[in-house]
Amino acid sequence: QVQLVESGGGLVQPGGSLRLSCAASQSFFSAYMIGWYRQLPGNQRELVASLTKSGIVNYADSVQGRFNISRDAVKNVVYLQMNNLKPADMATYYCNQFPPAGFWGQGTQVTVSS
């Protein structure tokens, strides 16, 4: 059973930065398109960033130019560098394949507030 463990969330002021990490227990990210998703209570998860095995990235319009997705294939870790954070970025963030596998990690909470 693959486990996804997201970390790095926390409380940050508007304009601040966070780097999220997602570790997988197997080579979960090595052969697939991977992504970072976020979810607000009562809302569906939305894809905010994706990365193909060949290195092609794509971002939601709302985070374009502020977020950066990357992968360490040796460590089986995926990162999401988030800069210039806004209150609208507050959510629980998850990583997964794209399209997502049939399970999720616990996510990591990002709070943006002054």
C-alpha positions, 0 to 999 in steps of 0.5 A: 500500500502506497502512503502519501505524506504531505508536510510543510504547511503552516501559518504564514502572512500574506506575501509570505512563502512556504514549501510543501513536501510530499513523500511516497513510500514507493516510486509513486511519482516516478512514472506518472504525471503528478500534481498538487491539489488543494481543497477548502471545506465543502469544496472539491479538490482542485488541481493547482500544479502538475508535473510530467515525467519529462518535466512539463509543468502546468499551473492553475491560473490562480497560482501561475507565477507564484507556485513552483512544482518540482520532484526529487525522483531519487528521494520520491519526494514532490515539492510545491514552492509557494511564494507571495501567498494570498488569503485565497490560497488557504486550503488543505494541500494534497499531492497525488498522481494526475489523474489521482489514484484512488487514495489520498494522504492526510494533506497539509494545512496552509493558513494565510493570515495577518 
